[in-house]
Amino acid sequence: MAVSLLLLGQALVRLRKFPLLTVCSAWLAGIVLADWLQFSPRWLLLPLLALALATVVGWRRCERAGVLLLFLSALLAGAWRMALADPRHDPLAVASLLRSAAGTGQLVVHGEVSAPPALEGHARRLTVSVMEVSSDGGLHWWPRHGEIAVFTSGTLLDDPYGPAYGDEVLLRGRLLPPSRAGAPDLQALMAFPRLAVRRHGGNPLLALLYTLRFRLAALIARALPQPEAALLVAILLGLRTPPLQPLTPLFNVTGTAHLIVPSGFKVTLLAGLLALPLQPLTRPKPDDWLLLPAQRRRSQRWLWLLCVLQLLTIAAYTVLSGAGPAALRAGFMGALLVLAPRLGRHYHVYSALAAAALAMSLADPFVLWDSGFQLSFLGTLGIVLLTPLFARPLRRLERWPAGSLLVEALAVTLAAQVATLPVFALTFAQLSFVAPLANLLTVPLLELLLLLGVAICLLGTVCFPLALVVGWLAWFPLQYVIDAVAFCARLPLAWLSTSDWPLSVPLAWGYYLLLTGALGLGWRSCPALFVSSSGNSPPQGSANRPEPGKGHGRKRGVLLGGQLALVLLLLLATGLRTLLSQDSARLVLTTFALASPSGVTGPAVLVQMAHGGVLLIDGGPDATALAHVLDRRLPFWQRRIDWLVLSAPLLSHLTGLQDATSRFEIGQALDGGVLHPGTGYALWRRTLRESGVPYQTLRQGQLLSAGQSLRLEILWPPSPLHRGGDEARNNALVLRLVAPGLRLLLLGEAAQSSYALSGLLTAVGSSSAGQDDVVLASLTAGQRPPPAFSRLLELLHPSLLVVNMTTTRSPSVAPRPNSNGPGEWPVTVPPDVKHTFFLRAPAAFTLESRQTGWSFGPTAP
């Protein structure tokens, strides 16, 4: 007992040198205790004031008693802050409505969108700060406060017709309990309520930065194909876009998820990139020691200018990264790292980490339950504390070429994995065994990717063709990172699922107690184990990275130059290979049956001409599905679509086309016009107008030519458009593609309109050249087409019929494989049609024109 008291006294004396660590640890412990014990704030205020007064009096009189009193004061302060924020003690909190009869019915909620929209699944998630609530349709209002999550339909992050950050909104719906996996400070949620935007507001600077974030993401998406663009957007901006969704599990199971989230390492790298061009101005001159103090301060004005620029860059990048808990932690520590030398203070990583946790939990105590904050905080602490411990056994590897980088990457990865093991297992239900290998293969490219991403964003705002060239360079390392992560994820025993394990929060606390005890014993017995062999400097991967010296900067420059040289070599080799292996096909037409995750299917037609021209007709119901098929068939440098055609203003045709409009340079946009445009069509036309894309409305009898290899004849709709009925199909665009040796009729949605088919029968019957070789049509599964459809086929008697079977909702049974017959769909095919193919999503059908003639058949989508 006496020995324990002696050790405690020695620990208290040592903690006196680090009062910020004492305050932070006690503050965080007080927040956790208040959540467990549910303290009332009024019972904590008087003891807190008494302890604070005792701490002020006893701090100088007794070293040990002063530290103990400081610890207890911070403990009570943290508990009091948590008690104030706890909605269980607030009768006006939104959470109180869930426990009352008023909250079970239809409510009208008046609030403000307090964060930028995010995509969750296939819906937009808004964070709304509630101001008042009404249970009688808006006649009477009662004040309420707290944040709720609101799910609305849509797959666009930046929707000009949808609510955005700062908008004041009215919501009509039912409040539901929050999900356990949601943000800790969300008190309730609303699923697809009726929503109206009353006015725009919010912080103008934040709104500008959030808008800039989406614009930069769109710029990167235009310069790169998917999913490489989505990966670079996540690395640079921390923004998760739909094309990244299939890759996210791979990054999770390989322990490389830190690449696609905000981190202190990225903040430090960007601050260093900004300091690089101003480095000559900040170098000390040989005669500075002769200057008087006032003159020396004036000579250091460039240092302060650089410091201010770096602080502004860190603040802007923190907001551009989403301003989430992980981004705020990284930005706060990065700002301290830049500011400390200018104030004549040494940067202490533990104090900086404590200050970040203290400031963030002071503003929002619930941040401690955010998994992003937990992984960021514990990962940084583990990297700084445990990296020297893991680096010592790996010293022998430093003899190899680039051995120091290898040792550093392995040690940092192991340290972060040990520090975050329970949180990662509880959050993602996975344990990765290939994290050291995956990080070793990918992390060295992070600096290059950040540099290329910044270059694309800067050049894209000035001269987009230059941004395209940088995008070609960035494609190779991005593709390498994707392949490396996928390779590691496919290795045997690469990861282990913990979903069936009896994991719990008490078990995680036990893990950290054991880890803390082991580290304490190790520190007491051999402190040298926790000191880097190269000194006390922290590892490169930590947020506490020091300013590089000349030798370190020279090594980084050589490494970065080697990476750029390798990328240029790969670009040259790929270009030569492409020129030497040009396809002999004169024209390739591929029709796709694409599906959205909700089960809705729709068509898309891609025409690739011999001279490199591209024609895209419709885009299917899902942007990710269209991006997948386009980027598989187009070269990665092909970022232009000459003709973009919308055959029918239906969401099953328009959703993917909207994404293609924002990702590619469009030569001309074409459609048949709309009498009563919906929101989707209005958004598409607005995107065309803002992008400066030439637009033309097509009518029956017009003729368009794309060189000598392709001609488009417009067979429908006539002028004026037909009013009433199913206007989208009655006025659907019908095209005839005429290429050397082939006439192809794109019937599309008009195959389901009796009005359009009757008009086409008249138009085709009066034409002397009415026969077509191929007919492409879209029919709804389970519905019989009009009789005029069979009569039109008899009149045209094509040799090939391709029917794209669409659905408007998720099918109750799995569809049958593609076949050469109509199967279960009642379609009457004339006997002179030699070949009939029914496409059911996901599927594709390709026709190719070569010197020997035409070839066709189903292909992989």
Long-range contacts (C-beta under 8 A, 24 or more apart in sequence): 9-64, 12-63, 12-64, 12-67, 12-68, 13-63, 13-64, 13-67, 15-67, 15-71, 16-63, 16-66, 16-67, 18-350, 18-351, 19-67, 19-70, 20-351, 20-354, 20-355, 20-358, 21-350, 21-351, 21-354, 22-67, 22-70, 22-71, 22-74, 23-70, 23-74, 23-354, 23-358, 24-74, 24-354, 24-355, 24-357, 24-358, 25-71, 25-74, 25-354, 26-70, 26-71, 26-72, 26-73, 26-74, 26-75, 26-78, 27-74, 27-75, 27-77, 27-78, 27-81, 27-358, 27-361, 27-362, 28-78, 28-357, 28-361, 28-368, 29-75, 29-78, 30-74, 30-75, 30-76, 30-77, 30-78, 30-79, 30-80, 30-81, 30-82, 31-78, 31-79, 31-81, 31-82, 31-361, 31-365, 31-368, 32-368, 33-75, 33-78, 33-79, 34-78, 34-79, 34-80, 34-82, 34-83, 34-86, 35-82, 35-86, 38-86, 38-88, 38-89, 39-79, 39-80, 39-82, 39-83, 40-83, 40-89, 41-80, 41-83, 41-84, 41-89, 44-76, 44-79, 44-80, 44-83, 45-80, 47-76, 48-73, 48-76, 48-77, 48-80, 51-76, 52-77, 78-361, 78-365, 81-361, 81-362, 81-365, 82-365, 85-364, 85-365, 85-366, 87-146, 87-187, 90-145, 92-143, 92-144, 92-145, 93-144, 93-145, 93-146, 93-187, 94-130, 94-133, 94-144, 94-145, 94-146, 94-147, 94-148, 94-175, 94-187, 94-188, 95-146, 95-187, 95-188, 97-133, 97-144, 97-175, 97-188, 98-175, 98-177, 98-187, 98-188, 102-135, 103-175, 104-174, 105-135, 105-174, 106-135, 106-172, 106-173, 106-174, 107-133, 107-134, 107-135, 107-171, 107-172, 107-173, 107-174, 107-175, 108-133, 108-134, 108-135, 108-137, 108-138, 108-170, 108-171, 108-172, 109-133, 109-148, 109-170, 109-171, 109-172, 109-173, 109-175, 109-190, 109-193, 110-134, 110-141, 110-168, 110-169, 110-170, 111-148, 111-168, 111-169, 111-171, 112-166, 112-167, 112-168, 112-169, 112-201, 112-202, 113-163, 113-164, 113-165, 113-166, 113-167, 113-169, 113-202, 114-147, 114-165, 114-202, 115-165, 115-323, 116-157, 116-164, 116-165, 116-210, 116-213, 116-214, 116-322, 117-157, 117-158, 117-159, 117-162, 117-163, 117-164, 117-165, 118-157, 118-240, 119-155, 119-157, 119-240, 119-241, 119-242, 120-151, 121-597, 122-155, 122-242, 122-596, 122-597, 122-598, 123-151, 123-152, 123-153, 123-154, 123-155, 123-192, 124-151, 124-152, 124-153, 124-154, 124-155, 124-156, 124-157, 124-159, 124-162, 125-149, 125-150, 125-151, 126-150, 126-151, 126-152, 126-163, 126-169, 127-183, 127-186, 128-169, 128-171, 138-170, 146-187, 146-188, 147-183, 147-185, 147-186, 147-187, 148-175, 148-178, 148-186, 148-187, 148-188, 148-189, 148-190, 149-178, 149-182, 149-183, 149-186, 149-188, 149-189, 149-190, 150-189, 150-190, 150-193, 150-195, 151-189, 151-190, 151-191, 151-192, 152-192, 152-193, 152-195, 153-192, 155-242, 155-622, 155-623, 155-655, 156-658, 156-683, 157-214, 157-217, 157-239, 157-241, 158-211, 158-214, 158-215, 158-218, 159-683, 160-683, 160-686, 161-679, 161-682, 161-683, 163-195, 163-197, 164-200, 164-207, 164-210, 164-211, 165-202, 165-206, 165-207, 165-210, 166-200, 166-201, 166-202, 166-203, 166-206, 166-207, 167-197, 167-198, 167-199, 167-200, 167-201, 167-202, 168-197, 168-198, 168-199, 168-200, 168-201, 169-195, 169-196, 169-197, 169-198, 170-195, 170-196, 170-198, 171-195, 183-366, 183-370, 184-366, 184-367, 184-368, 184-369, 184-370, 185-364, 185-366, 206-319, 206-323, 209-316, 209-319, 209-320, 210-319, 212-320, 213-237, 213-239, 213-319, 213-320, 213-322, 214-239, 216-320, 216-457, 217-241, 218-662, 218-663, 219-456, 219-457, 219-460, 219-461, 219-467, 220-453, 220-456, 220-457, 220-460, 220-471, 221-662, 221-663, 222-460, 222-464, 222-639, 222-662, 222-663, 222-664, 222-665, 223-456, 223-460, 223-464, 223-467, 223-468, 223-470, 223-471, 223-474, 223-639, 224-456, 224-471, 224-474, 224-475, 224-478, 224-636, 225-475, 225-627, 225-630, 225-631, 225-634, 225-636, 226-624, 226-627, 226-628, 226-631, 226-663, 227-482, 227-627, 227-631, 228-474, 228-475, 228-478, 228-479, 228-482, 228-636, 229-663, 231-260, 231-478, 231-481, 231-482, 232-449, 232-452, 232-453, 232-456, 232-474, 232-478, 234-259, 234-260, 234-261, 235-259, 235-260, 235-266, 235-446, 235-449, 235-450, 235-453, 236-449, 236-450, 236-453, 236-454, 236-457, 237-320, 237-321, 237-322, 238-262, 238-320, 238-321, 238-322, 238-324, 238-327, 239-322, 242-623, 242-624, 243-624, 243-627, 243-628, 245-624, 247-482, 247-485, 249-489, 250-485, 250-486, 250-489, 251-485, 252-428, 252-430, 252-432, 253-430, 253-432, 253-489, 253-494, 253-495, 254-432, 254-434, 254-435, 254-438, 254-485, 254-488, 254-489, 254-494, 254-495, 255-413, 255-417, 255-432, 255-434, 255-435, 255-436, 255-438, 255-439, 256-435, 256-438, 256-439, 256-442, 256-443, 256-485, 258-379, 258-416, 259-442, 259-443, 259-446, 259-481, 261-326, 261-372, 261-376, 262-318, 262-321, 262-322, 262-324, 262-326, 262-327, 262-330, 262-376, 263-326, 263-330, 263-376, 263-543, 264-329, 264-330, 264-333, 264-334, 264-376, 264-380, 264-542, 264-543, 264-544, 264-545, 265-446, 265-541, 265-542, 265-543, 265-545, 266-317, 266-330, 266-446, 266-450, 267-314, 267-317, 267-318, 267-330, 267-331, 267-333, 267-334, 267-543, 268-334, 268-337, 268-543, 268-545, 269-446, 269-447, 269-450, 270-313, 270-314, 270-317, 270-450, 270-454, 271-310, 271-313, 271-314, 271-334, 271-337, 271-338, 272-547, 272-548, 273-450, 273-451, 273-454, 274-309, 274-310, 274-313, 275-306, 275-310, 278-302, 278-305, 278-306, 278-309, 281-306, 282-306, 303-342, 304-342, 307-338, 307-339, 307-342, 310-338, 311-335, 311-338, 311-339, 314-338, 324-372, 325-360, 325-367, 325-370, 325-372, 325-373, 325-376, 326-372, 326-373, 326-375, 326-376, 328-356, 328-360, 329-356, 329-357, 329-360, 329-373, 329-376, 329-377, 329-380, 330-376, 330-543, 332-356, 332-359, 332-360, 333-380, 333-543, 333-544, 334-543, 337-543, 337-544, 337-545, 341-547, 347-544, 347-546, 349-380, 349-384, 349-538, 349-542, 349-543, 349-544, 350-381, 350-384, 352-543, 352-544, 353-377, 353-380, 353-381, 353-384, 353-543, 371-423, 371-427, 374-420, 374-423, 375-420, 375-423, 375-424, 375-427, 378-419, 378-420, 378-423, 379-416, 379-419, 379-420, 380-542, 380-543, 380-544, 381-419, 382-415, 382-416, 382-418, 382-419, 382-420, 383-412, 383-415, 383-416, 383-419, 383-538, 383-539, 383-541, 383-542, 384-538, 384-539, 384-542, 384-544, 385-415, 385-419, 385-519, 385-530, 386-414, 386-415, 386-418, 386-419, 387-411, 387-412, 387-415, 387-532, 387-538, 387-539, 387-541, 387-542, 388-529, 388-530, 388-531, 388-532, 388-533, 389-415, 389-522, 389-529, 389-530, 390-414, 390-415, 391-532, 391-533, 391-539, 392-529, 392-533, 395-533, 405-444, 405-559, 406-440, 408-539, 408-540, 408-541, 409-436, 409-439, 409-440, 409-443, 409-444, 409-541, 410-436, 410-440, 411-539, 412-439, 412-539, 412-540, 412-541, 412-542, 413-439, 413-440, 413-443, 416-541, 418-515, 421-511, 422-503, 422-507, 422-508, 422-511, 422-512, 423-508, 425-498, 425-501, 425-503, 426-503, 426-505, 426-508, 429-497, 429-498, 429-499, 430-495, 430-496, 430-497, 430-498, 431-495, 431-496, 431-498, 432-494, 432-495, 433-493, 433-494, 433-495, 433-496, 434-488, 434-489, 434-491, 434-494, 434-495, 437-488, 438-484, 438-485, 438-488, 441-484, 441-488, 442-481, 442-484, 442-485, 443-541, 444-559, 444-563, 445-477, 445-480, 445-481, 445-563, 447-556, 447-560, 448-477, 448-560, 448-563, 448-564, 448-567, 449-474, 449-477, 449-478, 449-481, 451-560, 452-477, 464-665, 468-637, 468-639, 471-639, 472-571, 472-636, 472-637, 473-564, 473-567, 473-568, 473-571, 475-636, 476-567, 476-570, 476-571, 477-563, 477-567, 578-635, 584-850, 584-851, 585-610, 585-848, 585-849, 585-850, 586-610, 586-709, 586-739, 586-740, 586-849, 586-850, 586-851, 587-709, 587-710, 587-739, 587-740, 587-848, 587-849, 588-846, 588-847, 588-848, 588-849, 589-737, 589-744, 589-846, 589-847, 589-848, 590-629, 590-633, 590-844, 590-845, 590-846, 590-847, 590-859, 591-776, 591-802, 591-804, 591-839, 591-844, 591-845, 591-846, 592-620, 592-626, 592-629, 592-839, 592-842, 592-843, 592-844, 592-861, 593-804, 593-805, 593-806, 593-839, 593-840, 593-841, 593-842, 593-843, 593-844, 593-861, 594-620, 594-621, 594-622, 594-625, 594-626, 594-629, 594-656, 594-841, 594-842, 594-861, 595-620, 595-621, 595-622, 595-625, 595-841, 595-842, 596-620, 596-621, 596-622, 596-625, 596-655, 597-622, 598-809, 598-810, 599-807, 599-809, 599-810, 599-811, 600-651, 600-652, 600-806, 600-807, 600-808, 600-809, 600-810, 601-652, 601-805, 601-806, 601-807, 601-840, 601-841, 602-650, 602-651, 602-652, 602-653, 602-655, 602-656, 602-778, 602-806, 603-652, 603-653, 603-748, 603-778, 603-804, 603-806, 604-629, 604-656, 605-746, 605-776, 606-630, 606-633, 607-710, 607-737, 608-633, 608-634, 609-706, 609-707, 609-709, 609-710, 610-709, 611-707, 611-709, 612-638, 613-642, 613-643, 613-706, 613-707, 613-710, 614-638, 614-640, 614-641, 614-642, 614-643, 615-641, 615-642, 615-643, 615-645, 615-706, 615-710, 616-641, 616-643, 616-644, 616-645, 616-657, 616-660, 617-645, 617-646, 617-647, 617-735, 617-746, 618-645, 618-646, 618-647, 618-648, 618-653, 618-654, 618-656, 618-657, 618-748, 619-653, 619-654, 619-655, 619-656, 619-657, 619-658, 619-659, 619-660, 620-652, 620-653, 620-655, 620-656, 621-651, 621-652, 621-653, 621-655, 621-656, 622-655, 622-656, 623-655, 623-656, 623-658, 623-659, 625-656, 625-842, 626-656, 626-657, 626-659, 626-660, 627-656, 627-659, 627-660, 627-663, 628-861, 629-844, 629-861, 630-660, 639-663, 639-664, 639-665, 640-664, 640-665, 640-666, 640-667, 641-665, 641-666, 641-667, 642-667, 642-668, 642-706, 643-667, 643-668, 643-670, 643-704, 643-706, 644-668, 644-669, 644-670, 644-693, 645-669, 645-670, 645-671, 645-733, 645-735, 646-670, 646-671, 646-672, 646-684, 646-733, 647-671, 647-672, 647-732, 647-733, 647-734, 647-735, 647-746, 647-748, 647-749, 648-728, 648-729, 648-732, 648-733, 648-748, 648-749, 649-674, 649-677, 649-678, 649-680, 649-681, 649-728, 650-728, 650-749, 651-680, 652-806, 652-808, 653-749, 654-680, 654-681, 654-684, 655-680, 657-684, 658-683, 658-684, 658-687, 661-687, 661-688, 661-691, 661-693, 662-687, 662-691, 666-691, 666-693, 667-694, 668-693, 668-694, 668-695, 668-696, 669-693, 669-694, 669-695, 669-696, 670-695, 670-696, 670-697, 670-698, 670-704, 670-733, 671-697, 671-698, 671-733, 672-697, 672-698, 672-699, 672-716, 672-717, 672-721, 672-731, 672-732, 672-733, 673-697, 673-698, 673-717, 673-721, 673-731, 674-727, 674-728, 674-731, 675-721, 675-723, 675-727, 675-731, 676-727, 698-733, 700-763, 709-739, 709-740, 710-737, 710-738, 710-739, 711-737, 711-738, 711-739, 712-736, 712-737, 712-738, 713-738, 715-745, 715-760, 715-763, 715-764, 716-750, 716-756, 716-759, 716-760, 716-763, 717-756, 718-759, 722-755, 725-755, 726-752, 726-753, 729-753, 729-756, 730-755, 730-756, 731-756, 732-756, 734-760, 736-772, 739-849, 740-849, 741-849, 741-853, 741-854, 742-773, 742-774, 742-847, 742-849, 742-854, 743-771, 743-772, 743-773, 743-774, 744-772, 744-773, 744-774, 744-775, 744-776, 744-847, 745-772, 745-774, 745-775, 745-776, 745-796, 745-798, 746-776, 747-775, 747-776, 747-777, 747-778, 747-792, 748-776, 748-777, 748-778, 749-778, 751-777, 751-778, 751-779, 751-785, 751-789, 752-778, 752-779, 752-780, 752-783, 752-785, 752-786, 752-789, 753-786, 754-786, 754-788, 757-786, 757-788, 757-789, 757-791, 757-792, 758-788, 760-792, 761-788, 761-791, 761-792, 761-795, 764-792, 764-795, 764-796, 765-795, 770-795, 770-796, 771-796, 771-797, 771-798, 772-796, 772-798, 773-798, 773-799, 773-800, 773-854, 774-798, 774-799, 774-800, 774-801, 774-802, 774-847, 774-856, 775-800, 775-801, 775-802, 776-802, 776-804, 777-801, 777-802, 777-803, 777-804, 778-803, 778-804, 778-806, 779-803, 779-804, 779-805, 779-806, 779-825, 779-827, 780-805, 780-806, 780-807, 780-808, 781-805, 781-806, 781-807, 781-811, 781-815, 781-825, 781-840, 782-825, 784-826, 784-827, 785-827, 790-828, 790-829, 790-830, 793-829, 793-830, 793-833, 794-830, 794-832, 797-830, 797-832, 797-833, 798-833, 799-833, 799-834, 799-835, 800-833, 800-834, 800-835, 800-836, 800-837, 800-856, 801-829, 801-833, 801-835, 801-836, 801-837, 802-836, 802-837, 802-839, 802-845, 803-827, 803-836, 803-837, 803-838, 803-839, 804-839, 805-838, 805-839, 805-840, 806-841, 807-841, 815-840, 816-840, 818-843, 818-858
